[in-house]
């Protein structure tokens, strides 16, 4: 069965992966999505792939540690599933179909929904500067983060629609509205 949103009804493990450039709100949105599902009684696991990929030095042929992230995801899902989780919310940056396929191959029975979050330049600057100030970063570090996010966005735009099922623009939306939009567009988790 295919709902009007283009997503198919779930037959395997529902996995929703929020991807996007630096500063798009992937981690925050994944937390709020997990929290909403958990409070509704849905046994849900959540993993921030960017956090579990913090293992350095990274190999030259995988500078963003996608192999580490994918392996950690598979191992974590195994534990979550064994403890009753029925679906998985992921967040983490990727820029190619090969990176997405690496992860998908390690949970082959899953029904994947890959959602790209996107923001405009002004919103990226506002969010990145606010987060940088909160973390005590100097203006030069904040500017480098803004530039990195802009470069990520350009890479994602050039590869669209190669690996994301849908793109959601989040400018001007608070986290709860972004969660509403993700659930509305995907029909997730579809159990």
N, C-alpha and C positions, 0 to 999 in steps of 0.2 A: 504494500500500500504506500503510495506517495502522497503526502499532504500537499496542499497548495503552495507551501513554502519551498518545495523542491527537495526536501529531505525525506528519506525513506524511513518507514517505521523500523524500530530497533528490533533485531533478532539476536544480536550478541551483546557483549558488554558495552554499554554506552560510555564512550570517552569523548569529552569535550575539551579541545585544546585551543586556548586563547594565545594567538601569536600576534606579533606586531613589532614596530620599531621601538627603540628606547623611548620611554616616557608616555606610552600610549595607555598605561593603566592595566596591563596584563595581570600582574600579581594582585593588585588591589581588587580588580574585578573577579578574579578567580576565588579570592577569599570570600567576597560578598556572595558570590554564587554558591560556593560550598556551604556557607553559613545558612543561606536561605533554604537550600535543599535539606540540610541536616535538621534545621528547626521544623521543617515540614514532615519529618519522619523518614526521609529517604536516607538510607545508609550509604554515605558518600565518602570517597577518599579524595584528597587534594594533594598535589605536588607541584612545587615551583621548580621547574627544570633549571632555571638560571641559578638558583641557590645550590642545587645538588651538583651543578657543573663547576663549582668553585674548587677546582683541584688543579693546582699549578706546580710546576710548569706543565703546560699542555704540550702534547706532541706537535711537531711542526706540521704534520699532515692533517691535524684536527685542532686548530688553535682555539676553537670555541667549545671543545670537549663534548661534542655531540655523542661520541661513543660512550663516554662516561655517563652523560645524561640519560641516554637510551637504556643502558644497562641498569642504572639506578631506578629508572621508571619501572622497568619490568620486574625487578626484584621487589620494589615497594608495592606494586599492584598485587603481586602474589601474596604478600602479607596482608594487605588491605582486604583482598578477596577472601582469604582464609578466615578473617575476622568479621565477615558478613557484609562488607561493602558491595553494593550492587552497581555502582557507577564511579567514574573517575573524572575529576576536573584537573586539567593541567594548564600551566602557563609557562611560557618561555619563548625566546626569540629564535627564529629560524629564517633563512633567506633563500632556501632552495627546496625543490621537490625531493632531492636525494636525502637531505637532512630529515624531512618529514617521513620519507619511506623507511629510513633507518629505524625510527621510533615505531612506526606502524608494524614493522616486521616482528617486533618483539612482543606485541600483544595481537597476534594474528586473528583471534576470534572476536575482536572488538568491532563495534560500529563507530567509526570515527567521525566527529564533526569538528572541522578545523575552521575557526573563526578568527579572521584578522581584524584587530582593532586599529583604527586609523585616526590621527588627529592632524590638524593644520599647523602651519609654522608658528602662528601666534600662540596657539594653545600649547604647543610643545615648549616654546620658550617660557611661558608662564609656569607650567607644571615642573619643568626641569629646574628652573631657578628656585621655585618654592622648595622642592625636595633638596636641592643643593644647600640652600640656606639652613634647612632643618638639620642636615647632616654636618653643618659647619664647614662646607667647602668654600674655597675662595672663588672669586669671579672668573679666574682663568680656567679652573677645573669645571665650573658650571658651563662656560662657553664651549669647552671641549666636549662635554656631554651633549649639549645642544647640537653641535656639529655632527657627533656620532649618530644621534637620532635622525638627523636630516639625511645622512648618508644611508642609514638603514632603510629609511622610508623610500628613498630613490631606488634602492635595490629591490625592495618589495614591489614598488610600482612597476618596475621593468619586468618582473617575473609574473605579475598578476595575469591571468587567474590560475597559474600553474598548480598551486597546492592548497589554497584556502577555498573552502566551500562558499564562503560569503565574507564580505567586508562590511563592517559597521563603523560609521563615522561617529565619534564620541565627543566632538567639540560641544561644549556647553551642557553636557549631561553629567549629573552626579552619578556616583557608583551604583545606586539603586536603579536609576533609569537605564544605565548601561546593562545591568543584569536583566531588567525587564525586556530590553531590546533583544539581548542574546537569546533569552528563552522564547520570546515571541517569534523571532526569525527562524530558529532551529527546531522548535517544538521539543527541545531536549528536556529530560532524558528519554522520553518516549516509551517508558515502561508501562 
